Amino acid sequence: MKVRITTEPRERQIDGIQLDNLIPGTVKEVSASLGTWLVAQGYAELEMRNTPADTRDAFKDEFSNLYGHDPDRRRQD
């Protein structure tokens, strides 16, 4: 689950997970349970935008579906 940190958590850790690296403005990939807790506490919001790698993979799948091959696969001569 991707979340954008909006406020620095008051807690330093929760369930053994350090929260020190959660800096406002950063996007983090976290577990569903931690992400839900961060959003519920008002420390984060869901991040719905794709990163460049996510976008590339999405188009790769679409290209493969349309043309029946993987554009990243090397030709074998």
N, CA and C atoms as a LAMMPS dump frame, in Angstrom:
ITEM: TIMESTEP
0
ITEM: NUMBER OF ATOMS
231
ITEM: BOX BOUNDS ff ff ff
-5.0000000000000000e+02 5.0000000000000000e+02
-5.0000000000000000e+02 5.0000000000000000e+02
-5.0000000000000000e+02 5.0000000000000000e+02
ITEM: ATOMS id mol type element x y z
1 1 1 N 0.847 -1.155 0
2 1 2 C 0 0 0
3 1 3 C 0.904 1.232 0
4 2 1 N 0.615 2.185 -0.895
5 2 2 C 1.4 3.412 -0.947
6 2 3 C 0.663 4.506 -0.19
7 3 1 N 1.416 5.217 0.649
8 3 2 C 0.849 6.353 1.372
9 3 3 C 1.795 7.541 1.251
10 4 1 N 1.217 8.727 1.276
11 4 2 C 2 9.959 1.33
12 4 3 C 1.923 10.459 2.758
13 5 1 N 3.066 10.615 3.4
14 5 2 C 3.118 11.065 4.783
15 5 3 C 2.771 12.552 4.813
16 6 1 N 1.785 12.918 5.637
17 6 2 C 1.344 14.302 5.732
18 6 3 C 1.805 14.971 7.019
19 7 1 N 1.974 14.193 8.071
20 7 2 C 2.37 14.7 9.379
21 7 3 C 3.32 13.699 10.024
22 8 1 N 4.355 14.194 10.677
23 8 2 C 5.284 13.296 11.358
24 8 3 C 4.575 12.616 12.526
25 9 1 N 4.601 11.281 12.572
26 9 2 C 3.937 10.577 13.676
27 9 3 C 4.549 10.956 15.03
28 10 1 N 3.688 11.1 16.035
29 10 2 C 4.156 11.38 17.397
30 10 3 C 4.845 10.153 17.98
31 11 1 N 4.361 8.972 17.613
32 11 2 C 4.939 7.722 18.1
33 11 3 C 6.258 7.467 17.381
34 12 1 N 7.229 6.945 18.084
35 12 2 C 8.525 6.608 17.481
36 12 3 C 8.499 5.213 16.873
37 13 1 N 7.627 4.349 17.386
38 13 2 C 7.473 3.004 16.826
39 13 3 C 6.083 2.485 17.185
40 14 1 N 5.647 1.511 16.391
41 14 2 C 4.377 0.837 16.67
42 14 3 C 4.547 -0.62 16.286
43 15 1 N 4.197 -1.502 17.187
44 15 2 C 4.327 -2.952 16.964
45 15 3 C 5.72 -3.336 16.472
46 16 1 N 6.748 -2.68 17.022
47 16 2 C 8.122 -2.985 16.655
48 16 3 C 8.599 -2.351 15.362
49 17 1 N 7.772 -1.571 14.693
50 17 2 C 8.14 -0.921 13.432
51 17 3 C 8.563 0.517 13.736
52 18 1 N 9.791 0.852 13.359
53 18 2 C 10.291 2.205 13.573
54 18 3 C 9.569 3.177 12.64
55 19 1 N 9.16 4.307 13.173
56 19 2 C 8.453 5.313 12.379
57 19 3 C 9.314 6.555 12.139
58 20 1 N 10.584 6.499 12.521
59 20 2 C 11.476 7.65 12.401
60 20 3 C 11.671 8.12 10.96
61 21 1 N 11.563 7.212 10.007
62 21 2 C 11.838 7.568 8.61
63 21 3 C 10.602 8.081 7.868
64 22 1 N 9.519 8.332 8.569
65 22 2 C 8.293 8.826 7.935
66 22 3 C 8.286 10.347 7.969
67 23 1 N 8.799 10.938 6.91
68 23 2 C 8.968 12.378 6.798
69 23 3 C 7.836 12.956 5.956
70 24 1 N 7.178 14.021 6.437
71 24 2 C 6.086 14.624 5.663
72 24 3 C 6.508 14.939 4.226
73 25 1 N 5.628 14.586 3.285
74 25 2 C 5.872 14.809 1.862
75 25 3 C 6.419 13.604 1.135
76 26 1 N 6.922 12.608 1.87
77 26 2 C 7.475 11.429 1.207
78 26 3 C 6.377 10.398 0.953
79 27 1 N 6.596 9.58 -0.062
80 27 2 C 5.688 8.482 -0.379
81 27 3 C 6.373 7.196 0.032
82 28 1 N 5.673 6.371 0.779
83 28 2 C 6.236 5.126 1.286
84 28 3 C 5.348 3.955 0.895
85 29 1 N 5.979 2.83 0.612
86 29 2 C 5.281 1.564 0.404
87 29 3 C 5.293 0.863 1.756
88 30 1 N 4.118 0.657 2.344
89 30 2 C 4.008 0.054 3.667
90 30 3 C 2.986 -1.075 3.624
91 31 1 N 2.968 -1.867 4.692
92 31 2 C 1.982 -2.945 4.771
93 31 3 C 0.577 -2.339 4.867
94 32 1 N -0.419 -3.132 4.534
95 32 2 C -1.807 -2.656 4.59
96 32 3 C -2.193 -2.251 6.005
97 33 1 N -1.755 -3.014 6.999
98 33 2 C -2.135 -2.681 8.378
99 33 3 C -1.476 -1.382 8.836
100 34 1 N -0.2 -1.174 8.518
101 34 2 C 0.47 0.071 8.897
102 34 3 C -0.117 1.243 8.114
103 35 1 N -0.357 1.056 6.839
104 35 2 C -0.937 2.123 6.02
105 35 3 C -2.304 2.538 6.521
106 36 1 N -3.133 1.566 6.874
107 36 2 C -4.459 1.867 7.41
108 36 3 C -4.35 2.646 8.71
109 37 1 N -3.431 2.234 9.584
110 37 2 C -3.232 2.923 10.859
111 37 3 C -2.762 4.352 10.631
112 38 1 N -1.787 4.546 9.725
113 38 2 C -1.278 5.891 9.447
114 38 3 C -2.379 6.813 8.923
115 39 1 N -3.209 6.301 8.019
116 39 2 C -4.307 7.101 7.472
117 39 3 C -5.337 7.4 8.56
118 40 1 N -5.696 6.39 9.348
119 40 2 C -6.694 6.578 10.409
120 40 3 C -6.229 7.587 11.454
121 41 1 N -4.921 7.632 11.732
122 41 2 C -4.378 8.57 12.717
123 41 3 C -4.171 9.966 12.14
124 42 1 N -4.33 10.104 10.824
125 42 2 C -4.152 11.408 10.188
126 42 3 C -2.704 11.719 9.839
127 43 1 N -1.839 10.711 9.872
128 43 2 C -0.423 10.895 9.552
129 43 3 C -0.134 10.753 8.055
130 44 1 N -1.067 10.165 7.309
131 44 2 C -0.826 9.893 5.891
132 44 3 C -2.142 9.886 5.126
133 45 1 N -1.996 9.942 3.811
134 45 2 C -3.147 9.764 2.92
135 45 3 C -2.742 8.774 1.841
136 46 1 N -3.73 8.111 1.274
137 46 2 C -3.431 7.136 0.226
138 46 3 C -2.791 7.833 -0.959
139 47 1 N -1.81 7.201 -1.54
140 47 2 C -1.144 7.715 -2.732
141 47 3 C -1.617 6.88 -3.91
142 48 1 N -2.33 7.502 -4.812
143 48 2 C -2.928 6.776 -5.93
144 48 3 C -2.149 6.948 -7.235
145 49 1 N -1.215 7.876 -7.254
146 49 2 C -0.457 8.104 -8.487
147 49 3 C 0.543 6.981 -8.705
148 50 1 N 0.782 6.68 -9.964
149 50 2 C 1.78 5.667 -10.33
150 50 3 C 3.162 6.275 -10.359
151 51 1 N 4.146 5.482 -10.015
152 51 2 C 5.528 5.89 -10.202
153 51 3 C 5.896 5.562 -11.647
154 52 1 N 6.975 6.108 -12.18
155 52 2 C 7.356 5.791 -13.565
156 52 3 C 7.47 4.293 -13.821
157 53 1 N 8.018 3.524 -12.882
158 53 2 C 8.15 2.077 -13.084
159 53 3 C 6.778 1.42 -13.163
160 54 1 N 5.824 1.85 -12.317
161 54 2 C 4.471 1.303 -12.366
162 54 3 C 3.84 1.569 -13.724
163 55 1 N 4.019 2.777 -14.247
164 55 2 C 3.438 3.156 -15.53
165 55 3 C 4.041 2.335 -16.648
166 56 1 N 5.359 2.171 -16.627
167 56 2 C 6.024 1.38 -17.672
168 56 3 C 5.475 -0.047 -17.692
169 57 1 N 5.336 -0.654 -16.516
170 57 2 C 4.83 -2.018 -16.445
171 57 3 C 3.394 -2.107 -16.934
172 58 1 N 2.586 -1.101 -16.633
173 58 2 C 1.188 -1.112 -17.076
174 58 3 C 1.119 -1.069 -18.597
175 59 1 N 1.913 -0.21 -19.238
176 59 2 C 1.905 -0.123 -20.691
177 59 3 C 2.494 -1.378 -21.322
178 60 1 N 3.482 -1.957 -20.667
179 60 2 C 4.075 -3.192 -21.176
180 60 3 C 3.007 -4.282 -21.262
181 61 1 N 2.205 -4.428 -20.208
182 61 2 C 1.144 -5.427 -20.2
183 61 3 C 0.12 -5.139 -21.294
184 62 1 N -0.241 -3.87 -21.45
185 62 2 C -1.219 -3.496 -22.469
186 62 3 C -0.658 -3.785 -23.861
187 63 1 N 0.604 -3.474 -24.102
188 63 2 C 1.249 -3.729 -25.381
189 63 3 C 1.252 -5.221 -25.687
190 64 1 N 1.586 -6.015 -24.656
191 64 2 C 1.614 -7.466 -24.837
192 64 3 C 0.237 -8.003 -25.183
193 65 1 N -0.791 -7.472 -24.543
194 65 2 C -2.152 -7.927 -24.816
195 65 3 C -2.574 -7.567 -26.234
196 66 1 N -2.19 -6.384 -26.697
197 66 2 C -2.594 -5.948 -28.035
198 66 3 C -1.833 -6.661 -29.141
199 67 1 N -0.541 -6.855 -28.956
200 67 2 C 0.299 -7.351 -30.033
201 67 3 C 0.835 -8.755 -29.827
202 68 1 N 0.547 -9.338 -28.678
203 68 2 C 0.893 -10.731 -28.457
204 68 3 C 2.353 -11.023 -28.21
205 69 1 N 3.131 -10.005 -27.859
206 69 2 C 4.521 -10.275 -27.524
207 69 3 C 5.025 -9.259 -26.506
208 70 1 N 6.148 -9.572 -25.936
209 70 2 C 6.768 -8.743 -24.895
210 70 3 C 7.808 -7.841 -25.546
211 71 1 N 7.627 -6.509 -25.514
212 71 2 C 8.588 -5.619 -26.185
213 71 3 C 9.963 -5.621 -25.526
214 72 1 N 10.064 -6.084 -24.28
215 72 2 C 11.355 -6.133 -23.608
216 72 3 C 12.116 -7.423 -23.88
217 73 1 N 11.444 -8.393 -24.468
218 73 2 C 12.111 -9.676 -24.751
219 73 3 C 13.041 -9.507 -25.942
220 74 1 N 14.233 -10.014 -25.795
221 74 2 C 15.205 -9.906 -26.89
222 74 3 C 14.89 -10.888 -27.999
223 75 1 N 15.166 -10.443 -29.195
224 75 2 C 14.984 -11.348 -30.349
225 75 3 C 16.016 -12.435 -30.299
226 76 1 N 15.569 -13.629 -30.599
227 76 2 C 16.498 -14.751 -30.68
228 76 3 C 16.646 -15.142 -32.126
229 77 1 N 17.851 -14.957 -32.647
230 77 2 C 18.102 -15.241 -34.07
231 77 3 C 18.689 -16.607 -34.24
